[in-house]
Every structure is written in C-alpha cells, then in structure tokens.
Amino acid sequence: MIIYGTKISIAKKLIPSFAALALSMVIIPLVANIGGATGFYTCDVLLLLFGLASGVAQGTTFVAAAAFPPEYMAAVMFGNGLSGIGTNLLRGLTLVIFPSSKNENNEFYGALALYLLAAFVLGMCSLATVCLKKNEFAVFYLSKLEAKSATD
C-alpha cells in the first residue's frame, strides 16, 4: 500500500477493507469455537488477514480525514476512542445477557452476538463509503486529495 496506495482511490481501498473486516467478524468466533490446534491456528491466520485489512482501513480513513478541515480529523479520533469504549461496554453487556453460569455455550453466544454486531457496523461503514461518493462536500475535499495523488 505504501508504493501503490496513492494510485488507488479511497473508496476502492475502504470498501473491500470493510467487507473483509466484516467477513472476518463473522468467521472468527465460529472458527474459535472449533477449539484445539485447528481452531487456534486458523484463528491466527484469520487475525493476520484481519490486521492487514484493519491497517488498510484505518490508514485510509486517516488519509481521507486529513483531506477535510481539521475538525474532521478530531471527529475521526473521537469516534475511534468512542468505539473502543462502546465495544467494551457491549462486551460487558453480552456477559450479563449470556451468563456462563447458566449455560456453558453462553460464552460463545455472547461473543458471537458481539462479533455479528461488529460485522453489521462494518457493513454500514462500507455503505457509508459508497454514500460519501454522492456527498458534494466530501467529493469536493476528496477530489483535491485524489488530484494531488495523481500528480505525485
């Protein structure tokens, strides 16, 4: 991405990255539930791919936010922190809703519910990226960024 990333549009980097992250969020808890060495090593490979997609998505988000006025970068950073807090609160909620003392599979169900919700949010991020291409304000600032990338 360092060498060729400037030749690829923001949307062409974000949409597949968000889709890969959403797919990973659905698959990871299912594979982890397999258990044993197979589940462990398969999760490791999936997490490696998840990390790559996450790096592309996050880096591209920061590049896109940098094209906008400064307060938009602050909004991205605030959203990043808010998502971390929200994720932890949601995990706590799934532990309350699915107590492991009542059913040994509840740990899996709670994690699956959390991951499915995360997959839904990532799907909405892909959809928002598509909508961004139709927003005049976003097109104005992002076109400057992509024009600059084309001349580099």
TIMAR-624560 format. One record per atom (N, C-alpha, C): residue in three letters; x, y, z. Coordinates in pm, whole numbers, plus 50000, padded with zeros to 5 digits. Example, Ala and Ser with C-alpha at 12.3 -4.5 7.8 and 13.67 -1.06 7.14 Angstrom:
TIMAR-624560
ALA513194943150780
ALA512304955050780
ALA513204967050780
SER512854977550708
SER513674989450714
SER512905000350787
This chain:
TIMAR-624560
MET500834988050000
MET500005000050000
MET500875012550000
ILE502075011450052
ILE502935023250058
ILE503325027649917
ILE503645018149831
ILE504105021549697
ILE502945024949604
TYR501915016749603
TYR500825018349507
TYR499555024349568
GLY499545026749697
GLY498335031549764
GLY497795044549712
THR498675053349665
THR498205066249613
THR497535064949477
LYS497735053749411
LYS497145051549279
LYS495745045249289
ILE495335041749410
ILE494035035349432
ILE493145045349506
SER491915046649460
SER491005056349522
SER490675052249665
ILE490215062149741
ILE489825059849881
ILE488755048949889
ALA487725050149806
ALA486615040449810
ALA487095026449773
LYS487995025349678
LYS488485012149635
LYS489375005549740
LYS489855013549834
LYS490605007649946
LYS489685004750064
LEU488755014050091
LEU487905012550210
LEU486845001650197
ILE486145001350086
ILE485024991750073
ILE485504977350085
PRO486544973050012
PRO486994959150031
PRO487574956550171
SER488214966750228
SER488754965050363
SER487644963050465
PHE486614971450458
PHE485484970050550
PHE484764956750528
ALA484644952650402
ALA483984939750372
ALA484794928150428
ALA486114928650413
ALA486974918150467
ALA486904917750620
LEU486864929450681
LEU486744930150827
LEU485414924450873
ALA484334927950803
ALA483004922750840
ALA482954907650826
LEU483504902550717
LEU483534888050696
LEU484354881150804
SER485474887150840
SER486304881650948
SER485544881251079
MET484764891751105
MET483994892251229
MET482954881151238
VAL482464876651124
VAL481514865651124
VAL482234852351141
ILE483374850851076
ILE484074837951072
ILE484864835151200
ILE485514845151258
ILE486414842951371
ILE485754835751489
PRO484584839951537
PRO484014832751652
PRO483624818351617
LEU483204816151493
LEU482844802651452
LEU484054793451450
VAL485164798551399
VAL486404790751394
VAL486974788851534
ALA486894799251617
ALA487404798151754
ALA486634787651833
ASN485364785951801
ASN484534776251871
ASN484904761851836
ILE485634759851727
ILE486104746451690
ILE487024741151800
GLY487864750051848
GLY488794746251956
GLY489984738351904
GLY490854734751995
GLY492044726951962
GLY493014734651875
ALA494004727351823
ALA495044733351741
ALA494474738651610
THR493494731751554
THR492904736051427
THR492254749751443
GLY491434751351544
GLY490784764151568
GLY491774775151600
PHE492804771751680
PHE493794781551719
PHE494574786951600
TYR495124777851519
TYR495954782251407
TYR495124788651296
THR493904784051278
THR493034790351180
THR492694804551224
CYS492424806351352
CYS492174819851405
CYS493404828651387
ASP494584823051407
ASP495814830951389
ASP495914836251246
VAL495634827651149
VAL495704831851008
VAL494624842350981
LEU493404840051032
LEU492334849751012
LEU492664863251078
LEU493264862751195
LEU493644875251263
LEU494754882551190
LEU495634875251125
LEU496664881551042
LEU496004889150926
LEU495064882650859
LEU494344889150750
LEU493494900750802
PHE492904898850919
PHE492124909450983
PHE493014921651010
GLY494214919251059
GLY495144930151088
GLY495534937750962
LEU495754930450853
LEU496094937050726
LEU494934945850678
ALA493724940250679
ALA492554947850634
ALA492304959650727
SER492504957750856
SER492304968350953
SER493304979650932
GLY494544976050905
GLY495574986150879
GLY495254994350756
VAL494804987850650
VAL494434995050528
VAL493245004250555
ALA492224998950624
ALA491025006850652
ALA491345018850741
GLN492095016450846
GLN492385027350938
GLN493305037850875
GLY494335033250806
GLY495235042650739
GLY494515050950634
THR493665044450557
THR492905051550454
THR491915061350516
THR491315057550628
THR490395066550697
THR491135079050744
PHE492335077450797
PHE493105089050842
PHE493525097750724
VAL493905091550613
VAL494275099350494
VAL493065107150444
ALA491905100650439
ALA490695107450393
ALA490315118850487
ALA490395116350617
ALA490045126750714
ALA490995138550704
ALA492245136050670
ALA493225146850657
ALA492905156150541
ALA492115151350445
ALA491745159750331
ALA490695170250369
PHE489985167850478
PHE488925176650523
PHE489495187250618
PRO488685197050655
PRO489135206750756
PRO489545199650886
PRO490395205950968
PRO490985199251086
PRO489985193151184
GLU488835199251200
GLU487875193751298
GLU487375179851259
TYR487495176151133
TYR487065162851090
TYR488045152151136
MET489325155451142
MET490295146051197
MET490015143951345
ALA489655154651414
ALA489305153451556
ALA488075144451571
ALA487115145651481
ALA485925137151487
ALA486285122451464
VAL487205119751374
VAL487645105951349
VAL488325100351474
MET489185108251534
MET489875103751655
MET488895101651771
PHE487925110651785
PHE486915109151888
PHE486095096451864
GLY485715094051739
GLY484975081951705
GLY485765069451732
ASN487065070051709
ASN487945058651737
ASN487935055351887
GLY488075065451969
GLY488035063252114
GLY486675058752162
LEU485635064952107
LEU484265061252143
LEU483955046752106
SER484475042251993
SER484225028351953
SER484915018652048
GLY486075022352099
GLY486755013752196
GLY485965012552326
ILE485465023752373
ILE484645023652495
ILE483355015852470
GLY482715018552356
GLY481465011752323
GLY481614996852310
THR482704992552250
THR482954978152234
THR483094971352369
ASN483824977652459
ASN483984971752593
ASN482664971552670
LEU481874981952657
LEU480564982052722
LEU479644971352664
LEU479674969852532
LEU478864959452470
LEU479304945452511
ARG480614943452523
ARG481094930252567
ARG480634927652710
GLY480704937752794
GLY480194936152931
GLY478714932752931
LEU477964939152843
LEU476534936452833
LEU476264922152786
THR477064917352690
THR476864903452645
THR477194893552756
LEU478134897052843
LEU478434888152955
LEU477284887753056
VAL476574898853069
VAL475414899153158
VAL474224891853094
ILE474014894052966
ILE472884887852896
ILE473074872852880
PHE474314868652854
PHE474634854552834
PHE475574849752945
PRO475104848053068
PRO476004843853176
PRO476464829353157
SER477754827353172
SER478314813853151
SER477884804253261
SER477424809453373
SER476984800653482
SER475684793353448
LYS474894798653356
LYS473624792453319
LYS473774782253206
ASN474744784353119
ASN474934775353005
ASN476384776652961
GLU477064765552943
GLU478484766252905
GLU478684771952766
ASN477664771652680
ASN477774777452545
ASN477524792452543
ASN477124798052656
ASN476814812352658
ASN478014821252629
GLU479204816752663
GLU480394824752629
GLU480504826152477
PHE480264815252408
PHE480294815552261
PHE479164824352206
TYR477954822652259
TYR476814830552210
TYR477024845452233
GLY477574849052347
GLY477844863052376
GLY478874868952281
ALA479964861452260
ALA480994866052168
ALA480454866752025
LEU479664856751986
LEU479084856851852
LEU478164868851833
ALA477354871951932
ALA476464883651924
ALA477274896451906
LEU478344897751982
LEU479194909651973
LEU479844910651835
TYR480364899651786
TYR481044899551656
TYR480064901851542
LEU478854896551554
LEU477844898951450
LEU477434913651447
LEU477314919651563
LEU477024933951570
LEU478154942051506
ALA479384938151534
ALA480544944951474
ALA480544943151322
ALA480184931351275
ALA480104928951130
ALA479044937951067
PHE477924939651135
PHE476864948451086
PHE477374962951077
VAL478054967451180
VAL478584981151180
VAL479594982951066
LEU480444973051044
LEU481414973950935
LEU480714973950799
GLY479634966350788
GLY478844966750665
GLY478264980650642
MET477814987050749
MET477295000650739
MET478405010450700
CYS479635007650746
CYS480765016150706
CYS481025015050556
SER480895003050501
SER481035001350355
SER479965009250283
LEU478735008350333
LEU477625015550272
LEU477845030750283
ALA478345035350397
ALA478615049550416
ALA479695054450319
THR480665045850290
THR481715049450195
THR481135051350056
VAL480185042850019
VAL479515044349890
VAL478735057449888
CYS478035060549997
CYS477255073050006
CYS478155085350004
LEU479365083850055
LEU480315095050058
LEU480615100149917
LYS480605091049821
LYS480885094749683
LYS479775103349622
LYS478625103949689
LYS477495111649639
LYS477305124749717
ASN478125127049816
ASN478025138849901
ASN478915149849842
GLU478315161249805
GLU479065172049740
GLU480245177049825
PHE480015178549954
PHE481055183250045
PHE482245173650044
ALA481955160750058
ALA483015150650060
ALA483715149749925
VAL482955150249818
VAL483555149449684
VAL484505161149662
PHE484135173049708
PHE484975184949692
PHE486345182749756
TYR486365178449882
TYR487635176749952
TYR488405164449907
LEU487705153549885
LEU488395141249843
LEU488935142249701
SER488275150049616
SER488795151749479
SER490125159149481
LYS490285168449575
LYS491575175349590
LYS492665165349629
LEU492315156349720
LEU493275146249765
LEU493655136949651
GLU492675132349576
GLU492955123149468
GLU493655130049351
ALA493385142949330
ALA494105150449227
ALA495565151949265
LYS495825154349394
LYS497205155549443
LYS497935142149427
SER497235131149455
SER497835117849442
SER498165114749297
ALA497345119349205
ALA497565116749063
ALA498795124049011
THR499125135549070
THR500285143149022
THR501585138449088
ASP501485131149198
ASP502715126449267
ASP503355114949194
